Each structure stands twice: as C-alpha cells, then as structure tokens.
Amino acid sequence: MSEYLLEMRNIVKIFPGVQALRGVDLKVRPGEIHALMGENGAGKSTLMKCIAGIHRPTSGEIFFDGEIRGAYNPSEAFKMGISMIHQELTPVLHRPIMENIWLGREPLNRFGLVDHKKMYAMTREVLKIIELEEDPSALMASLTVAKMQMVEIAKAVSFDSKLIIMDEPTSALTDREVKQLFALMRKLKGQGKSIIFISHKLDEIYEIADRITVYRDGMYIGSENTQELKVDRLINMMVGRDVNELFPKVVCPIGDVRLEVKKLSNKKYFRDVSFTVRKGEIFGIAGLVGAGRTEVVETIFGMRPHSSGEVFIDGKKVEIKSPRDAIHHGMAWLTEDRRGSGIFPMLSVQLNIAIATIPRFLNRLGLIRDSQLNASCEEYVKKIQVKTPSLAQHAQNLSGGNQQKVLVARWLMTNPEILFLDEPTRGIDVGTKSEIHRLITKLAGEGKSIVMISSELPEVMGMSDRIMVMHQGKVTGIVDNTRELTQEELMAYATDTVAEYKKTRGEKNDTAV
C-alpha cells in the first residue's frame, strides 16, 4: 500500500488569462490532518477543486487510495471517498436542512418516492454527531451563517468519506463551535480518515494540524511537520517576506463627533443602542455571534427598519430609510457576507467596483463614459493592490482576498466619510490582512470615521481606539482601548459577566455605557 492516501504530482491549472497552479505537489497520509497555507490567490482552493473533480487539471497526475486517477467529476469523487466543504456557502435557502444534506441521494421508499420520514431520522443522527440542535425540517434561510456552515460540515460527514476537504470551515463559527469542530476532526482522524484543512488563522493551524503545506503565487513552497515549523518561518514561506506588524495601528488625530446614535432599537434584534464615533477614530464593535452587532449597523445603514431611536451626522438628525439614503449621507458598508450580499460574481471587476457610483460616469444621454470609468477603476485597483489580469476579469475568478479588495474599492469610490466594515478580514490571508489593516489606519488618518465589526478579539483590540461590546442585543460596555485591555476582559463583556470578572480581580465596575 502507498504511504499516502492522496498524492498530487506537478499539477498545472490554466484559466483564461491566468495560470492558477504552476506544477504543484501535495501528499496527504491516511489519518492525517493536513493544513494548506498561503495568501489569497496562492492556488489553494483551485487545487482543492481539482481534487474534488470540480476542475480538471490542465496537466499533472492525481493518485488516490493507491491508484492513479484520470479525469473525474464531483459525483465520481464522492464515490471514490472525497468530499469538500467549500469556502463560499451555496445552500438551497428555501429548502429544509435535511434536503440540503441529502440532495441528490435522498432515501427512497419501495414506490421510488422520497422517504421523508427516513430522511428526517438520518438527518437527526448526522446533526447529533456535530452537536447541532436544529430541526431537520427547518429551512436553511432561517439559520445564521455560522449554522449554515455547520450544516455543510454535517453534509461532508454524511458521505463517510476517506478524505474530507475543509476550505475555511471556521470563518463564521463561534469559539464554542470551533471547539466542537476540532473535536469532530480528531474523532474522524482517529477513525483513519484524512482531512485537508484550509484556514488563515494561525492559532487554529497550530492547534489541529499534523503537517503544513505552503503555496505562493500558484507554486509549491514546501511541507513541514507543524511542531517543527515556527510561526515566523511559516509567514515568510507564505508571503515571501517578514510581516512584522499584523495590526499596524498608529495614533491618528481624533476630531469632533461625526456619527451619533441615540437609543436605537429594533424590536427583534437589539435595544437602546447608543454610541458616538469621531472623525479619525476607529470604533470597534465586538461580541459573540447573535449579539446583534451586524443588525445594528445594517439598521443605521437603512437595510433594516428601526422601532425607535435617532441618528445624527455632524450634529444634525438624519432619516435613513434605505442604503441609497445612507450613501447620500456619506456612508459606506462592507458586508460580512462577501458572496451573498457583496460581490456580483458574473460581472467584471470593473462593474463590481463602479456599481455604487455609475451615475457619476453617465453623460447627458445617459451613456457611460468608458474612458473615465476605466481610469477611475484602474486607480483604485492600483491603490488597493487588487490582483487581477484585467478589469474585464469576472469577479468570481478572483481569490477571496482580492474579491474583498474589490468591495473595498467599490466603497472608497463613493468617497465616504463614515465606513462600516463588517468582518473586513474574514477569510483573508495574513499578508492581505496586514494590507487591509494598513488601509483602514490610513483612512482614519485622513479623517474618515471607521466602525469595524470583528469576531477576532486580537483584531478588534489591535485596531480600535474604542470598543463597544454587545451581548444578546444590548450594549454591555464601551471601553477605551488606550489603557491596558485584555481578551479576558472583552470576553467578560461579551458574555455579560463583567461584574463577576472585575469582582474576582478586586476592580470597580465603572465602565461607561
């Protein structure tokens, strides 16, 4: 028997206008958790889609379970024992959880009809394995992004595969759900199954992976045992340079109050939220999944109705009933769901960038002034360093990190004064993360007001001047980040246990809300 369950040799993949893979290798042993690392655009997801039968390599060889494999499709990959959890979720939103899990392989009764009772029971068993307490008949649309991700994991487990590919499976999960996932991964490993794990979170990689393979610019850089690979060396392998400052926050002049929110409420998601954001300030919003962080910002931006409360810009009360109103008042919104409500995948990079500012480029006849539009888009592509062969490239062919940069470019073209950034670096590699952070700091230095939501405590602490923490729809504290602040203290606010936390430390609970 071969030492490896999967062996890929000299894999090349060429798309129109771009070579995604340049003769890369990958070797995965049975019963191994093998991490893939590299910047966005390194070719990790493309390589995984070659394994899963979604893409056919331009050249190279794939050996699986001791046999060389020719061209195969996703259905044949499933039969071989390969399943994949994709980075971008594509659930059938208006169908039940159980139909999403067993789509295309539904159990049938003796009349050849779908046996819904059996499917329900089978789904209960699979959900029990991953400790997800949801009704199998619940619609996918009723779930949070985090729970949709857990359903995708349940689907992969249901195939009983020899190799499970997990492409950014923790990007939308809470700490508790990540622990559940890692426990499941260790259980699967103990059963002799192999897992390919892609994540940009270094702490996760070092906690769960046995070996790490690194790619850069579509090329194979190397593979090493996790415990023998130091973090600084790993980062250097990924980006080809040292990244000394992941959170390059610099002190910016803080001006007058630009945005003020007074007792804003939405009956379903949050209540009595009040805060101010000044010119040049990075105002962080932290909290666990379900705290209401995103819903607050979506309400301010006119995407959700408010039941009470007021919003002021530069001291003047404003009525914002739609995103159009928000944009008119100098606001911009970077969504956390890049695929679902951000990128238009089938449109060009140019149109994705310009779509919020198209009226600016129309002539008297209502036709687009192409030369001006191209020049403006090119300016932002260069400014934000979007890696794309051309402005005509479809957005879906860019890496996740470059899609995120396109969205940032879109909103910067509106010349906003207030930027709402919801999980701006989710699914972004360490090098691009640093670039995004530098851009955020630069914008604050120009006097922009930044509101940043992040689930990563090191990020929100490393970038923010002040941090508002929420728990189950209410503000539990607004803390000044210029003093000594710990993740433990922020987590105490996020779980609404700050009084107990400060009591155990002999401190006075005097945080302003």
C-alpha positions in Angstrom: 0.0 0.0 0.0 1.1 3.6 -0.7 2.3 5.7 2.2 -0.2 8.4 1.0 -3.9 8.4 0.6 -3.6 11.3 -1.8 -0.7 12.3 -3.9 -0.7 15.1 -6.5 2.2 15.5 -8.8 3.1 18.5 -10.9 -0.4 19.8 -11.1 -1.0 22.7 -13.6 -4.2 24.6 -14.0 -4.7 27.4 -16.5 -7.8 29.5 -16.7 -8.4 32.1 -19.5 -6.0 34.9 -18.8 -4.4 33.4 -15.6 -2.3 30.4 -14.6 -3.6 29.4 -11.2 -1.3 26.4 -10.5 2.2 26.1 -11.7 3.3 22.5 -11.3 2.4 22.0 -7.6 2.6 18.9 -5.4 0.6 17.6 -2.4 0.9 14.5 -0.3 -1.6 13.5 2.4 -1.3 10.5 4.6 -4.2 8.3 5.9 -5.5 9.5 9.3 -3.8 12.9 9.0 -5.0 16.5 9.4 -3.0 18.3 6.8 -3.2 22.1 6.7 -2.8 24.2 3.5 -1.4 27.7 3.9 -0.8 30.6 1.6 -2.0 34.1 0.7 -5.3 34.5 -1.1 -4.5 33.8 -4.8 -1.9 31.2 -3.9 -4.0 28.5 -5.5 -5.2 26.5 -2.5 -8.9 26.5 -3.4 -8.2 25.8 -7.1 -6.1 22.8 -6.1 -8.9 21.5 -3.8 -11.4 21.8 -6.6 -9.1 19.7 -8.8 -9.2 17.0 -6.0 -13.0 17.2 -5.7 -13.5 16.9 -9.5 -14.9 20.4 -10.0 -11.9 21.5 -12.1 -9.9 19.3 -14.4 -6.1 19.9 -14.1 -4.5 21.2 -17.3 -1.7 18.7 -16.7 -0.3 16.5 -13.8 -1.2 13.3 -12.0 -3.5 12.5 -9.2 -3.1 9.3 -7.1 -5.9 8.4 -4.6 -6.1 5.3 -2.4 -3.1 3.8 -4.3 -4.5 4.2 -7.8 -3.8 6.8 -10.5 -7.0 8.7 -11.3 -7.9 10.1 -14.7 -10.5 12.8 -15.3 -13.4 12.5 -12.9 -16.4 14.7 -11.9 -17.7 15.6 -8.4 -20.1 12.7 -8.3 -17.3 10.3 -9.1 -15.2 12.0 -6.4 -17.9 11.3 -3.8 -17.9 7.6 -4.8 -14.1 7.5 -4.5 -14.4 8.8 -1.0 -13.7 12.5 -1.4 -16.0 15.3 0.0 -15.5 19.0 0.2 -16.8 21.8 2.4 -16.5 25.0 0.3 -15.3 28.4 1.4 -18.3 30.1 -0.1 -21.6 28.7 1.1 -24.1 27.8 -1.6 -27.1 26.4 0.4 -30.6 25.9 -1.1 -32.0 28.5 1.2 -35.7 27.8 0.8 -35.5 24.1 1.3 -35.1 22.2 4.7 -31.8 21.2 6.3 -32.4 17.6 5.6 -32.9 18.1 1.8 -29.7 20.2 1.7 -27.7 17.4 3.3 -29.1 14.5 1.2 -29.6 16.5 -2.1 -29.2 14.1 -5.0 -29.1 11.0 -2.8 -32.4 11.1 -1.0 -33.6 7.8 0.6 -36.5 6.3 -1.4 -39.4 4.1 -0.4 -40.5 0.9 -2.2 -42.5 3.0 -4.6 -39.5 5.0 -5.7 -40.6 8.2 -3.9 -38.6 10.2 -1.4 -38.9 8.7 2.1 -39.1 12.0 4.1 -39.5 10.2 7.4 -36.3 8.2 6.9 -34.5 11.3 5.7 -35.6 13.2 8.8 -34.3 10.4 11.1 -31.0 10.2 9.1 -30.5 13.9 9.4 -31.1 13.8 13.2 -28.3 11.3 13.5 -25.9 13.3 11.4 -26.7 16.6 13.3 -26.2 14.7 16.6 -22.6 13.8 15.5 -21.7 17.5 15.2 -23.8 18.6 18.1 -26.1 20.9 16.1 -29.5 21.1 17.8 -31.7 22.1 14.9 -34.9 20.7 13.5 -34.1 18.8 10.2 -37.2 20.3 8.7 -36.2 23.9 9.4 -35.5 26.0 6.3 -31.8 26.9 5.6 -32.9 30.5 5.2 -33.8 30.6 8.9 -30.3 29.7 10.0 -27.4 32.0 10.8 -24.3 31.9 8.6 -22.5 30.0 11.3 -25.2 27.3 11.5 -25.3 27.0 7.7 -21.6 26.3 7.9 -22.2 23.6 10.5 -24.8 22.0 8.1 -22.2 21.9 5.4 -19.9 20.1 7.8 -22.7 17.7 8.6 -23.2 17.1 4.9 -19.5 16.2 4.4 -19.6 13.9 7.4 -22.7 12.1 6.0 -20.7 10.9 3.0 -18.4 8.8 5.3 -15.5 9.9 3.1 -11.9 8.8 3.3 -10.8 12.4 2.6 -12.6 15.5 3.7 -11.6 18.9 2.4 -12.4 21.8 4.7 -11.9 25.2 3.0 -12.2 27.9 5.6 -14.7 25.9 7.7 -14.3 28.1 10.8 -14.7 31.5 9.2 -18.2 32.0 10.5 -18.1 29.8 13.7 -18.0 30.9 17.3 -15.2 29.7 19.6 -17.6 27.1 21.0 -18.4 25.8 17.6 -14.8 25.7 16.6 -14.0 23.5 19.6 -16.9 21.2 18.5 -15.5 21.1 15.0 -12.0 20.3 16.2 -13.3 17.5 18.5 -15.1 16.1 15.4 -11.9 16.4 13.3 -9.9 14.5 15.9 -12.6 11.8 16.1 -12.5 11.4 12.3 -8.7 11.3 12.4 -9.0 8.5 15.0 -11.2 6.6 12.5 -8.4 6.7 9.9 -9.9 9.5 7.8 -7.8 12.2 6.3 -8.6 15.9 6.5 -7.3 18.8 4.4 -7.8 21.9 6.4 -7.5 25.4 5.0 -7.5 28.4 7.4 -5.9 31.7 7.7 -6.0 31.6 11.5 -2.5 30.6 12.6 -3.6 29.6 16.1 -6.1 27.1 14.6 -3.5 25.6 12.4 -1.0 25.0 15.2 -3.8 23.6 17.4 -5.2 21.0 15.0 -2.8 20.2 12.1 -0.2 17.5 11.9 1.6 18.8 8.8 1.5 22.1 6.8 2.0 22.6 3.1 2.6 26.1 1.8 1.8 27.6 -1.6 2.6 31.0 -3.0 1.5 32.5 -6.3 0.3 29.1 -7.6 3.6 27.4 -6.7 4.6 24.8 -4.2 6.9 26.2 -1.5 7.2 23.3 0.9 5.7 20.9 3.5 6.8 20.5 7.1 5.6 19.0 10.4 3.6 21.5 12.3 5.5 21.3 15.5 8.8 21.8 13.7 7.7 24.9 11.8 8.0 28.2 13.7 5.4 30.9 13.0 7.9 33.5 11.6 9.2 30.9 9.2 5.7 29.9 8.1 4.7 33.6 7.5 7.9 34.1 5.4 7.1 31.0 3.4 3.5 32.3 2.7 4.3 35.9 1.8 7.9 35.8 0.8 8.7 38.5 3.3 8.5 39.1 7.0 5.3 40.5 8.3 6.4 42.3 11.5 3.2 44.2 12.1 -0.1 42.5 11.7 -2.0 45.3 13.3 -0.2 48.5 12.1 -2.4 50.9 14.2 -0.9 54.3 14.5 -2.2 57.2 16.6 -4.4 59.4 14.4 -5.8 62.9 15.3 -9.3 62.4 16.7 -11.7 65.2 15.8 -15.2 66.2 16.5 -18.1 63.7 16.8 -19.3 62.8 13.2 -21.8 60.0 13.9 -24.0 59.8 17.0 -26.6 57.0 17.6 -29.1 57.6 20.4 -31.2 54.7 21.9 -31.6 52.9 18.6 -33.8 49.8 18.8 -35.0 47.0 16.5 -37.7 45.0 18.3 -36.3 41.7 17.0 -32.5 42.1 17.3 -31.4 44.9 19.7 -32.5 47.7 22.0 -31.4 51.1 23.3 -28.0 51.2 21.5 -26.2 54.5 21.9 -22.6 55.5 20.9 -20.6 58.2 19.1 -17.9 57.9 16.5 -15.4 60.8 15.9 -13.5 61.9 12.9 -10.3 59.9 12.6 -11.5 57.3 15.0 -11.6 53.5 14.5 -14.6 52.4 16.6 -14.7 48.6 17.2 -17.8 46.6 17.8 -17.3 43.2 19.5 -19.5 40.4 20.7 -20.4 36.8 20.1 -22.4 35.5 17.2 -26.1 36.6 17.8 -25.1 39.7 19.8 -26.8 42.0 17.3 -23.6 43.7 16.0 -24.3 43.4 12.3 -28.0 44.2 12.8 -27.2 47.5 14.5 -25.0 48.6 11.6 -27.5 47.4 9.0 -30.2 49.4 10.7 -28.1 52.6 10.7 -27.3 52.0 7.0 -31.0 51.7 6.2 -31.1 48.0 5.4 -33.4 47.2 8.4 -36.2 49.3 10.0 -35.7 50.7 13.5 -38.5 50.8 16.0 -37.1 53.7 17.9 -34.0 55.9 18.2 -32.2 58.6 16.4 -29.1 59.0 14.2 -27.1 62.3 13.9 -24.3 63.2 11.4 -22.2 66.2 12.3 -24.8 67.2 14.9 -27.8 67.1 12.5 -30.5 64.5 12.8 -30.9 62.4 9.6 -33.6 60.0 8.4 -32.1 57.0 6.7 -34.7 54.6 5.3 -32.6 52.9 2.6 -28.9 52.3 1.6 -29.4 55.0 -1.0 -30.1 57.5 1.8 -27.0 56.2 3.7 -24.7 56.7 0.7 -26.2 60.1 0.1 -25.2 61.0 3.7 -21.6 59.8 3.1 -21.8 56.3 4.5 -20.3 53.1 3.1 -21.0 49.5 4.1 -18.6 46.5 3.7 -20.8 43.4 4.2 -19.6 40.3 6.2 -21.2 38.0 3.6 -18.9 38.7 0.6 -20.7 36.1 -1.6 -24.3 36.6 -0.6 -24.6 40.4 -0.5 -21.3 41.8 -1.8 -19.8 40.5 -5.0 -21.6 40.1 -8.3 -19.7 37.0 -9.3 -20.6 37.0 -13.0 -19.9 40.7 -13.6 -16.5 42.1 -14.3 -14.1 43.6 -11.8 -14.8 47.0 -13.3 -18.6 46.8 -12.8 -18.2 45.4 -9.3 -16.1 48.4 -8.3 -18.2 51.0 -10.1 -21.7 49.7 -9.4 -22.3 52.1 -6.5 -21.1 55.2 -8.4 -22.3 54.5 -12.0 -24.4 57.8 -12.2 -21.2 59.7 -11.8 -19.9 58.4 -15.1 -23.0 59.0 -17.2 -23.1 61.6 -20.0 -26.1 63.8 -20.9 -27.6 60.9 -23.0 -27.3 58.5 -20.0 -24.5 56.6 -21.6 -21.4 55.5 -19.6 -18.2 57.5 -20.2 -16.0 54.4 -20.6 -12.6 56.2 -20.5 -13.3 58.0 -17.2 -14.8 54.8 -15.7 -11.8 52.7 -16.7 -9.3 55.3 -15.4 -11.1 55.6 -12.0 -11.3 51.8 -11.5 -7.7 51.4 -12.5 -6.7 54.0 -9.9 -8.4 52.0 -7.1 -7.1 48.6 -8.4 -3.6 50.0 -8.1 -4.2 51.8 -4.8 -5.6 48.7 -3.1 -3.3 46.3 -5.0 -6.1 44.1 -6.4 -4.5 41.1 -8.2 -6.5 40.7 -11.4 -5.3 40.1 -15.1 -7.6 43.0 -16.2 -10.7 45.0 -15.3 -12.7 42.7 -17.6 -12.0 39.6 -15.4 -15.1 38.1 -13.8 -15.1 38.7 -10.0 -15.8 35.0 -9.4 -12.4 34.1 -10.8 -10.6 36.2 -8.2 -9.4 34.8 -4.8 -11.5 35.6 -1.7 -9.0 38.2 -0.6 -9.0 40.0 -3.9 -12.8 39.9 -4.0 -12.7 41.7 -0.6 -10.4 44.3 -2.0 -12.8 44.9 -4.9 -15.6 45.6 -2.4 -13.3 48.0 -0.5 -12.5 49.8 -3.8 -16.3 50.0 -4.6 -17.0 51.9 -1.4 -13.9 54.1 -1.5 -15.0 55.3 -4.9 -18.1 56.8 -3.2 -15.8 59.0 -1.2 -17.5 58.2 2.1 -16.9 59.9 5.4 -18.2 57.1 7.6 -17.2 53.5 6.8 -18.9 50.4 8.3 -16.6 47.4 8.0 -18.2 44.1 9.0 -15.6 41.4 9.4 -13.2 43.1 6.9 -10.6 40.4 7.0 -12.7 37.2 7.3 -11.2 34.5 5.1 -8.2 36.7 4.3 -4.6 35.5 4.5 -2.1 37.1 6.9 -0.3 39.2 4.2 -3.6 40.7 2.8 -4.9 41.1 6.4 -1.9 43.4 7.1 -2.6 45.4 3.9 -6.3 45.8 4.8 -5.3 46.9 8.3 -2.9 49.5 6.9 -5.6 50.8 4.6 -8.0 51.2 7.5 -5.4 53.1 9.5 -4.6 55.3 6.5 -8.3 56.2 6.0 -8.6 57.1 9.7 -5.6 59.3 9.3 -7.4 61.1 6.5 -10.2 61.9 9.0 -12.6 59.2 8.0 -14.8 57.7 10.7 -14.4 53.9 10.8 -16.9 51.5 12.5 -15.3 48.0 12.4 -17.1 44.8 13.5 -14.8 41.8 14.1 -15.2 38.4 15.8 -11.4 38.2 16.3 -10.6 39.8 19.6 -6.9 40.4 18.7 -8.0 42.3 15.6 -10.6 44.5 17.3 -8.1 45.2 20.1 -5.2 45.8 17.8 -7.1 48.3 15.5 -9.7 50.1 17.6 -9.5 53.4 19.6 -12.6 52.4 21.5 -14.6 49.2 21.5 -18.3 48.7 22.1 -19.2 45.2 23.3 -22.7 43.7 22.8 -24.5 40.7 24.3 -27.9 39.4 23.2 -28.9 42.8 21.7 -27.7 45.1 24.3 -24.5 47.1 24.9 -22.6 45.8 27.9 -19.8 48.3 27.7 -17.8 50.8 25.7 -14.1 50.5 26.7 -11.2 52.8 25.9 -8.5 50.8 24.1 -5.7 53.2 25.1 -5.5 51.6 28.5 -4.3 48.1 29.2 -7.0 45.8 27.9 -7.1 42.0 27.9 -9.1 39.5 25.8 -10.4 38.0 29.0 -12.0 41.4 29.9 -13.5 41.8 26.5 -14.9 38.3 26.7 -16.4 39.1 30.1 -18.3 42.0 28.4 -19.3 39.7 25.5 -20.8 37.2 27.9 -22.3 39.9 30.2 -20.2 38.7 33.2 -18.0 41.7 33.6 -19.2 42.4 37.1 -18.1 39.0 38.3 -14.9 39.3 36.3 -14.0 42.6 38.0 -15.0 41.4 41.4 -12.6 38.5 41.2 -9.8 40.9 40.3 -10.8 43.4 43.0 -11.7 46.1 40.5 -14.5 48.5 40.4 -17.1 48.0 37.7 -17.2 51.6 36.4 -17.3 51.1 32.6 -19.3 53.8 30.8 -22.1 52.5 28.6 
